[in-house]
């Protein structure tokens, strides 16, 4: 609310912003594909493979929300800001993901299987790398 309104003649989606957003989407796609290949080659069931893909997409989208909330602040500053709506969104998404994965009615409805702890250790670093490159981009843009 501290900035003046956007000039009416300025495009809403600047080509540079669209390019960065496309890169973010492509990096999530590649990360999810890599996780699918790893999980498939490890001989997991279809339901487990779907669970890994679904979880990676949910976590990646939560990270996208965090890194794109501000193109000036880093992710730690965003996390430490007192944003109750953000906390509620993250808690709700994690609760829904947990329900879908671990409550048999929902997991059968979505044809998913519960994930093991080591699955999260496999998913987390790959998804983090696929999104956190943007933090470096923000640092370069700032400096």
C-alpha positions as CSV (number, residue, x, y, z in Angstrom):
1,X,0.0,0.0,0.0
2,X,3.1,2.2,0.1
3,X,3.5,2.2,-3.7
4,X,1.5,4.3,-6.1
5,X,-0.9,2.5,-8.4
6,X,0.4,0.9,-11.6
7,X,0.3,3.2,-14.6
8,X,-2.7,2.3,-16.8
9,X,-0.6,2.1,-19.9
10,X,1.9,-0.3,-18.4
11,X,1.5,-3.9,-19.2
12,X,0.1,-6.0,-16.3
13,X,2.5,-8.9,-17.0
14,X,6.0,-7.7,-17.8
15,X,7.8,-10.1,-20.1
16,X,10.7,-10.5,-17.6
17,X,8.3,-11.5,-14.9
18,X,6.5,-14.0,-17.2
19,X,9.9,-15.5,-18.0
20,X,10.8,-15.9,-14.4
21,X,7.5,-17.4,-13.6
22,X,7.8,-19.8,-16.5
23,X,11.3,-20.8,-15.2
24,X,9.8,-21.5,-11.8
25,X,7.1,-23.7,-13.3
26,X,9.7,-25.5,-15.5
27,X,11.9,-26.2,-12.5
28,X,9.0,-27.7,-10.6
29,X,8.1,-29.8,-13.6
30,X,11.7,-31.1,-13.9
31,X,11.9,-31.8,-10.1
32,X,8.6,-33.7,-10.1
33,X,9.7,-35.7,-13.2
34,X,13.0,-36.5,-11.5
35,X,11.1,-37.7,-8.4
36,X,8.8,-39.8,-10.6
37,X,11.8,-41.5,-12.3
38,X,13.6,-42.2,-9.0
39,X,10.4,-43.6,-7.5
40,X,9.6,-45.7,-10.5
41,X,13.1,-47.1,-10.8
42,X,13.0,-48.1,-7.1
43,X,10.1,-50.5,-7.9
44,X,7.4,-48.6,-5.9
45,X,3.7,-49.2,-6.6
46,X,1.6,-46.8,-8.8
47,X,-0.1,-45.4,-5.7
48,X,3.2,-44.6,-4.0
49,X,4.5,-43.0,-7.2
50,X,1.3,-40.9,-7.4
51,X,1.7,-40.0,-3.7
52,X,5.3,-38.8,-4.3
53,X,4.2,-36.7,-7.3
54,X,1.2,-35.2,-5.5
55,X,3.2,-34.4,-2.4
56,X,6.0,-32.8,-4.4
57,X,3.5,-30.6,-6.2
58,X,1.8,-29.5,-3.0
59,X,5.1,-28.7,-1.3
60,X,6.4,-26.9,-4.4
61,X,3.3,-24.7,-4.6
62,X,3.6,-23.9,-0.9
63,X,7.2,-22.8,-1.5
64,X,6.2,-20.8,-4.6
65,X,3.7,-18.9,-2.4
66,X,6.5,-18.1,0.0
67,X,9.2,-17.0,-2.4
68,X,6.7,-15.0,-4.6
69,X,5.1,-13.2,-1.7
70,X,7.8,-10.6,-2.0
71,X,10.4,-10.0,-4.7
72,X,12.4,-7.9,-2.3
73,X,12.4,-9.9,0.9
74,X,14.1,-13.3,1.3
75,X,12.2,-16.4,2.4
76,X,13.3,-16.1,6.0
77,X,12.1,-12.5,6.3
78,X,8.8,-13.7,4.8
79,X,8.5,-16.6,7.2
80,X,9.3,-14.4,10.2
81,X,6.8,-11.7,9.3
82,X,3.6,-11.9,11.3
83,X,1.3,-13.1,8.4
84,X,-1.5,-15.0,10.0
85,X,-3.2,-15.7,6.6
86,X,0.1,-17.3,5.3
87,X,0.3,-19.5,8.4
88,X,-3.3,-20.6,8.0
89,X,-2.8,-21.5,4.4
90,X,0.4,-23.5,5.1
91,X,-1.3,-25.3,8.1
92,X,-4.4,-26.0,6.1
93,X,-2.5,-27.3,3.1
94,X,-0.3,-29.6,5.2
95,X,-3.4,-30.9,7.1
96,X,-5.2,-31.6,3.9
97,X,-2.1,-33.3,2.4
98,X,-1.8,-35.4,5.6
99,X,-5.5,-36.3,5.5
100,X,-5.3,-37.3,1.8
101,X,-2.2,-39.5,2.4
102,X,-3.0,-41.1,5.7
103,X,-6.8,-41.4,6.1
104,X,-7.7,-44.5,4.1
105,X,-11.0,-43.1,2.8
106,X,-9.3,-40.1,1.2
107,X,-6.2,-42.0,0.0
108,X,-8.4,-44.6,-1.7
109,X,-10.5,-41.8,-3.2
110,X,-7.4,-40.3,-4.7
111,X,-5.7,-43.6,-5.4
112,X,-2.7,-42.7,-3.2
113,X,-0.6,-44.6,-0.7
114,X,0.8,-43.3,2.6
115,X,4.4,-42.1,2.3
116,X,7.2,-43.1,4.6
117,X,9.5,-40.7,6.4
118,X,12.4,-41.4,4.0
119,X,10.1,-40.4,1.1
120,X,9.9,-36.9,2.6
121,X,13.7,-36.9,2.9
122,X,13.9,-37.7,-0.8
123,X,11.2,-35.2,-1.9
124,X,12.2,-32.2,0.3
125,X,15.7,-31.4,-1.0
126,X,14.7,-31.9,-4.7
127,X,11.8,-29.5,-4.3
128,X,13.8,-27.0,-2.2
129,X,16.4,-26.8,-4.9
130,X,13.8,-26.5,-7.6
131,X,12.4,-23.4,-6.0
132,X,15.1,-21.8,-3.9
133,X,17.2,-20.8,-6.9
134,X,14.7,-17.9,-7.0
135,X,16.2,-16.6,-3.7
136,X,19.5,-16.3,-5.5
137,X,17.8,-14.5,-8.3
138,X,16.3,-12.0,-5.8
139,X,19.7,-11.4,-4.3
140,X,21.2,-10.7,-7.7
141,X,18.4,-8.4,-8.6
142,X,18.7,-6.5,-5.2
143,X,22.5,-6.0,-5.6
